Amino acid sequence: MKPLIRIENLTFVHAAARSQDLPALRSVSVSIDEGELVAVIGANGSGKTTLARHLNAVLIPTKGRVLVNGLDTRDPTSHAEIRAQVGMVFQYPEDQIVGATVAEDVAFGPENLGLPRPEIRSRLDAALQAVGMQTFSQRPTHMLSAGQIQRVAVAGVLAMKPRCIVFDETTSMLDPAGREMVMDTMLVLNREGLTILFISHSMEEAARAQRVIVLEEGQIVMDAAPPEVFSQGEKLQALKLELPQAASFARKLRPHFPQLPASILTLDELVEAILLCRPAIGTQSPSENLPAADWAASSPIIEASHLGYIYQRGTPLAFPSLEDVSLQVAEGQAYALIGATGSGKSTFFQHLNALLRPQRGSLRVAGWDIQDPKLDLRALRRKVALAFQTPENYFFEQYVGDEISYGPRQLAEQGKIRDKNALRNQVRSAMELIGLDFEQYKDRLTYTLSGGERRKVALASVLAVNPQILVLDEPGAGLDPASRCALMSRLGLLKDGGMTVLIASHQMEELAVWADGLTVLQDGRDVLSGSAQQVFSQSARLQALGMDAPFAVRLAERLRGGGLPIPLGVMDMEAMLAILCQQNGY
């Protein structure tokens, strides 16, 4: 098969890189054939996005060359043709939104190709339907959630009908239904002949590719089919990556059941293999349910009652984001909001430090009435720190150390921190808590960071002010598996130290073991609240709401359906492993 993209000895050095920094890419050589479906994985800072941006001449090699259908990206006269053939959905899709409304943005590319109006309309409708945004065609793009912006960016590229599409962390901010929709779209496009290359931190997504390329420090260290790549668990762990959940669980189970195949990558394959380990399984009832955790907020530090908020209220473009949300969070709790893209999670969070004020209902936070016109905003925001969905967009310092120290420096000016050594130690502590080496990163230029590194800097900036209530909107998006796991562990330590932590996340496995309480939002309403066990045990309802139960819950349900007496209430893989090993015949 003829290569569509050929990369030869590609080396790239950022213009502002320091002399001791490694090149972002080092002597990379690889070919992508026409019609391939390729996943690119690697830890934060490994060079994934830098590689992707060379494929349509957004970046030009420092050394070596990139050929797209024979066209050299170093030749400026070929750039228009290269970009028509290779479409790109960026890691930060808001950077490629140019239209005032969803329809205008998606139609922008076809219009610039000079296509007839009926063809533009046909492409627009098909692209919006493919990403589930057809009912939002007239929504102003600046009023979209981060997940909705990602869908619009995908639609804009689909409408161009390129030969190859590069997806850079395109599913990172999407709900489970949205992620599945994008993956299904990729697979359909690939079956229709399009070349697809996608970057992901989801190993489940990578396992669906025909080929997986693994990067480390700007070099390709693995390039093979998914079964071969994911058979090397120790090597992946050393690269700060992980196995797909089914493969990881099978690996832990295999010492007890050596007959399990080595090639398990999916839930279906795992369920079939486990059931085959017990011949002649009969139908059995589940054993006694596991006890439900106590999650109720006895002394709430956050109390929302029938909260409502409408964007652009009183205009023809008005739309409700919150309709009726009531919840309570106790001091020192770990609390999570989950829900489909656009369900109101971010809007609710922006009420907690009075960036938005309730238009209907009431909200009290740490003793303050958020509706009080005399509210001391400075005092509130010292206690309630909020990291946005895309916090790296709000950087305004040149160097990492200055960015993280900004908040503490404001406190220093107010007399809260007088000692410069205390300020430095506070910044160092925040960086180390989030997994950033102080000496390595303090003098790094913020714009040279990878997406995951930027997210870590933003989180460290919030932690550096030592808030009483920490509010994180999709904190794990863009982080590699090892960094995401470390982040959740550190958030648990903060909670153990008395801090109240709220997060919005689509990472259900992590929430199952981390959260004391959860609320599910749908169309701006709280539709389900309880402990992680109470909420995630209702997998059918969650699926109807566009969510997924944690992997362990779905596995337990499938095994119960196959006749194994698995208790209700199993939330995590360690508990699942212990139960299977204790079952009769195991």
N, C-alpha and C positions, 0 to 999 in steps of 0.2 A: 504494500500500500504506500502511496506517495506521501512523504511528510508534508504537512501544511506549514508547520513551524519547525525551523531548524536553529538551534542555539549552539554556537561554537566558541568555546573558551571564553565565556562571558565573565568579565570582572567589572564590578561597579563600586566606585568609592564616592560617597556623598561629598559634596563640595565643602561642607563645613566640618568634615570628619577630622578628628585629632590624629596626630602622627602615630599614636599608640593604638588607635582603633583598628580592628580588622576591617577589610573591605566588606560591604554589605553582601556582595556575591563574589566568589572566588573560583575562577576557571570552571564555570559550569558549562557542560556540554550535554545536550539532550535534544531529542526530536519528538514531535507530536504528530502522529499520523492523522490524515483526514478521517473524520468519523469516530475518533477515539473519545472515550469518557475517562478523564484523568483527574484524580484527587491529589492535591498537594497538602502535606501536613508537616508540622514542625513546631517547636516551641516558639514563644514570643521572641522576636528579634532574630529568627533564623534566616530571614531573607525571602519569605514567601511573597509578601506584597511587592517587594522590590523586583522579584522575578516576574510577577504578573504584569507590572507596569512597563516592562520591556517588550511585552508581546504585542502591544499596539502603539509603540513609540512614544509613550508618555515619558519614559526615561530612555536615554541613549547610552550604550555601553561605554565605559571608560576604556576597556580593552575587549577584544573579541567582536563578535557580530551576531545579530539576530536576523534571520530571514523569514519572511512571511509570504508563502507562495512564491518564493524566489525574489521578493522585494526586500532590499536591505534597509533596516530601520535607520541607519546612519544617513541615508539620503533623504533630505527634507522634501524633495519633490514627490516622494513615494508615500508620505505620511497620510494624505487624504485617502488613498486607495487602501493602505494598510488598515486604517481605522474603520473603513467601510466593511472590511472583511473580518476584523476582530473587534467585537463589541465587548465592553468592559462594564461590569457593575462593581463600583468601588467599595472599599471597606467602609468608607463614610459616605453613604449614598446621597446625603443631603448636599454634598459638594457638586453633584451633577444634576441637581434639580434647577431648572431655568424657567419653567412656566409658572404663571400666577395661579393656575388651577391644575388639577390632575390631568384633565383632558388636554390642556394646552401643552403641558410638559411632555406627555407621551407622544403627542403629535409633532413635537418640535423636530425630531430627527427625520421622519418621513417628509415633512414639509421642506426641509433643507435639501432633500434629495430631488425636489421638484416633481414629486409624484402627483397624479391627478387627485382631485378631492375625493372621489368615491373610493380610491385605493387607500388614501390616508384614513378615511373613516373606517374602512374594513380592517385595516391593521390596528387602529386604535381600539376598536371594539374587541377584536380577538385578543390583543395583548392585555387589556384590562380584565377580560373574563379569565384569562389564564392565571392571573394572580389574585383573583377574587376582589377586585376593586371597581367593578363596573357601577356599583351604586354610589361611588364617591367621585364620579367624573367631574363634578362641578365644585368639589371641595377645594378651598384655597390650600395650596401646598404648604404654606407656613403654619397651617392649623392641623397638620397631620402628626400622629404619633411616630416615634422612631421606626416601629415595625411597619407602619403604613408607608413611610417614606421609602423603606427598603423595597416594598412591593412595587411602588411607582417607578423606582429606578430600574427594577427588573423589567417592568412593562415597557419602559422607554427603549431599552436595548432590544427586547423582543420585536418591537415595532419596526426596527431597522432591518430585520432579517439578515444578519451577518452569516458568514460561513463558520465562524467560531465565536463562542461567548466565554468570557472569563468571569467567574463569579468569585469575588474576594470576600469571604466571610459573610455571604449574602443572607444566611439564615440566622445569624447570631442574635438578632433582636426579635425574632419572630416567635410566636406561640407554636406549640406542637403541630396544630393543624396547618399553620402557615408554612412551617418548615417542610412538612410532608407535601404540601402543594408545590413548593418551589422544587423539591427533589423530584416529584413526579413530572413537573414541567421539564426539568433537565433530561430525565430519562426519555420522555416523549420526543423532545427535540433531537436527542441523540439517535433515537431509532429512526427519525426522519432524515438522518444524515449529517446533522450539525456536529461539529467538534466542540466538546465541552471540557473545560478545565475549571475545577473549582477548588478553592482553598477552604479548609474547614478545621475546626478543633473538635468536631464530632466524629468519633471513630465509627459510629454506626453509619453516618453518611459516607465516610471514606470507603467503608466495606462494600458499598453498592457500586463503586467504580470498577472499571475494567483493569485499572492500573493505578498504583499508589506511588507517588514520589515523595520521599522524606528528605527534608533539609535540616542541616545543623550548621550553624555559624557560617552561612553562605555557601555551603557545599552540599551536593547530593550524596547522601550516605546510603540510601536504599531506593530501588526503583524496580518494582515487581508487581505481580498480581496480588490482590488482597490476602488470599490464604497464605502466601509465602511471607508477606510483610508481617501479618498478625500472628504468625507462628513464632515470632521472635520477641516474646514478652519481655525478657530481661533487657534486651537492647532498646526496645521502645521505652521502657521505664527509665533507662539511663538518659534517653533523649527528652525526658519530661513529658512523655506521651503515655497513652494507655491503650489497652485492648478494647474492642467493642464489648459491651456489657455481657452479652451472651458468651463470648469467647473467654472473658475474664472469669465468669462464674464457672464455666466448664473446666477451666484450668485449675481452679480451687477444688472442684469436685472430683477431678480425675484421679487423685491418689486413692480415693475411696471407691471409685468406679472406673478402673483402668480400661474398661471396654468402651468408654465414651470416645467418639471419633476426635481426631486432632483438628479437624477442619471446621468445627462449629463456629459460625459467625453471627447467626440470627436467632431470634427468639423461637421461631418455628423449628429450626434445627435442634435447638437445645431441648425444647419440650419433647420432641420425638425421641431424642437420644435418652433422656431420663426415663421416659415411660418404657422404653425397650429394656431398661435395666431390671425391670420387674416383670417377669413373664406372667401371663394370665391374670392381669390386674382386674379385680372386681370393683363394682361401684360401691364406694364407701362414703359415709357422711364425714364432713370435716370434724376434726377433734375440737375440744372446747376452745372458744375464742380467747385470744390474748386480751388482758385487761386494758381498757381505754385509759389514756393518760389524762390527768387533770390539767386543764389549760385555762380555766376561767380567771378573769382579771378581777381580783378581790379589791384592790386599791388602784384604780386606773390612773396612769399618768397621761394617757391620751383617751379622750372620750368624744366620739362623733355621734351625733343623733340626727338622722334624716337629712344628711348633708346633700346639698344640690348646687350645681354650678353650670352655667350656660356660657359658652364662648360667643363673643360678638352679639350679646343679648341686645334685643331691640333693633336688629338689622335684618335684612333679607337673608343674610348668610348665617344667622344664629343656629347653633346646634348644641344640644345638651351633652356634657361630658360626664357629669354626675347627676343622677336622678334622685336617688334615695339610698344613702350609705350610712349605716349605723354600725359601729364596732367599738370595742374597748381593748386597750393594751395596758397591761400592768407594768409597773416600774421593774426594770431588770429582765423583762421578757425578750425572747427572740420571736419576732412576729413577721409573717410573710403575707404579701398580697400576690395572688395569682389571678390570671384571667387572660382572655384572648387579646390580641393586639387591638388597641383602641377602647378597651373596656373601662378606662378611667383611672388606672393605677397611678400614672404620673401626675394627673390632675389632683388626686387626693393627696399625694405626697407634697405637692407644692402648697397645699393649705397648712401643712404642719409647721412651717416657719413663716407663714403669712405672706408668701409671695403671691398667693391668691387668698381672697377673703370669702367666706361663705355667703352665697346669695340666698340660700335657703337652709334651714336647719341650724344646728349649733355645733361648735367644736371648741373643746378645752384641751390645752397642751401644757403640761407641767404647771398647772395652776392658772394659766393665762386664758382669758376669753379671747379667741382669735377675732371675734367681731368687734371687740372694744376699740373705738376710735382713738383712745388714749394709750393703746398698747405700746409698750416699750420694745420696739422692733429690734434694737441692738441687743438688749438683754435676752430676748427670745432666741435670736439667731446665734448667740454665744452658747446657748444650751442645746439648740436643735440644729445640727449640721446636716445639710442635704447635698448629696452627690447626684447630679443629673444622669439621665440615660446616656448622654454622650458628654461626660464632664470635660473631656479633653478639648472640646470646642470653646471652653471658657478660660483657657490658658492666656495669661497676659504678661508673663515674665519670660525672659530669654533662656534662663538656665534653670535646670531642675531644682537645685537647692533654693534658689530665689522663689520659685513657684510654690514649693512646699512651705517655705517659711513666711509666705505673705500673711496668712491669717495670724500666726503667732506674733508677727511684727506689729500688726494692728493692735493686738492686746498689749504689746510692750509699750506702744505709744500711749495707751490708756493706763499705764502703770501696773498692769497685771503681771508682766514679766519684765523684770528690771536687769537681770544678769544676762549678758551676751552668751556666756557659757551655758546657762540654763536654756536659752533659746536654741542654741546649736544642739544641745542634747535632746531637746524636745523634737526637733526636726529629725535627728538621727533615729530616735526611738520610733517615730511614725514611719520612717522609711524601712527600717528593719522589720517592723510589724507587718508591713505589706509585702516584704520580700525584695526590697531594693537595697543593694549594698551602698552605704553612704559614700564611701570614697570613690567608688566606681561611677556613681550616677550624679553626684551633687553638681559637677561642672559640665554635664552633658547639655547640649542645646535641645530644647524641648521639641523642636520641629524635626529633629533627626531620629526621634524615638519611633519604635514600631507601635502598632495599634495597642497591643497588650501592655507595652511599657508605658504608654501614655495613660492608659486606664489605671495602672498602678500608681503613677505620679498623682493623678487626680484623687485617688482614694487616700493616699498619704497626706495630701493637702488638707483633706477634710479631717482626718484623724489627728493632725498636728494641733488642732485647736482644743483637743480633749473635751468633746461635747458630752452632755448628759444623755442626749438622745441622738443616735446616729441613724440617718435615713439614706438608704442606698437603692438607687433605681437601676436595676439590671447590672449589678456590680461585676458579675462573672462574664459578661459578654466580651468577646475578644481575647479572653485569657486562655492560655494553653491548659490542658488538664491538670498538670502538677500545680500551676499557679492558682487555678480555681479551687482546687482541694485545699491548698495552704491558706487561701483567703477565708474559706468557710471555717477552717480550724481556728484561725485567728479571731474571726468574729465570735466564735464560741467562747474564746478566752475573754474577750471584751464583755460579753454577757455575764460570764462567771465573775467578772470584776465589778459587776453592778450596773454596767451601761445598758440602756434600753436600745435594742437594735431592730430596725424594720428594714426589710428588703422586698423589692419586687423582682421576681425571677421566674424563668421558665425551666430551671434546672430542678425537676421534681425529686430526683434521687437525693440531692443534697438537702433539700428542704425537709424531706422525710425524716432525716436524722438530726436536723439542726433546729427546726422551728418548734416553739412551744405551742403556738397557735397560728391559724391561717384563716384568711377570708378570701373567697372567690368572688370576683366582680364580673358582671355581665351587663353590658350596655349601661354602665353607670350605676348599677344596683348591687348590693351585697346579696348574693343568692345562696351562699353556703359558708358557714363558719364553724370552727371547732378545732380540736387538736389535729396534728398531722395524721394520726391514725384514723380519727373520725372522718376527716375529709377525704383522704386518699383511698379509704376502703370503698368509696362510692365511685368506682372506676367508670361504670356505664354513664352516670350523670356527668362526670368530668369530661368524658369523651364527647357527650352532647354539647358541652360548653366550650369545645375546642381545645381541651386540655388532655393530658395523658397522666395516668397514674404512674408512680415509680415502677421501674423495671421489675423489682421484687414482687410488687403487688400483681402485676400482669402475669408474671411467671407462676405465682401461687394460684391465681384463678385458672390458668390453663391446666396446671397439674391437678387441681381439684376436679376440673372437668374430665380429666383422664382417670379419675378414681383414687387419687392419692389423698389421704386424710390430712391436708395441710390446714392449720388453724387460720381463722380469719384474723386480720390485724397484723399480718407480717408486713413490715415496712422496708427492711433493708436486706442486703444480700448476705450479711453475716448471720442474721437470724434465720434466713432461708437455708443457708448451708447447714447450720446446726440442726434444724428440724429434719432435713432430708437424711442426715447422717444418723439420726435417732429413730427413724421410722423402722417398723418391723421389716426385716429382710435387708436392711441397709447396713 
